[in-house]
């Protein structure tokens, strides 16, 4: 018959599952893409996907725009990526 210490040793040496094995991958970081405004006046746009506000003025024709917001801006015809 086995001793209590033998069962305890077996329990200690049994590999345990770690949190590392169940780690959820980190979300991908959004990429900003330079977008140029081709209009003449100052314009303020809210990104439909991110809610970020982008402001182009006479001197600032190119801004870094989250890639998730670009499709709608390009469809307007006032922006070029």
Secondary structure, 3 states (H helix, E strand, C coil): CCCHHHHHHHHHHCCCCCHHHHCCCCCCCCCEEEEEECCCCCEEEECCCCCCEEEECCCCCEEEEEHHHHHHHHHHCCEEC
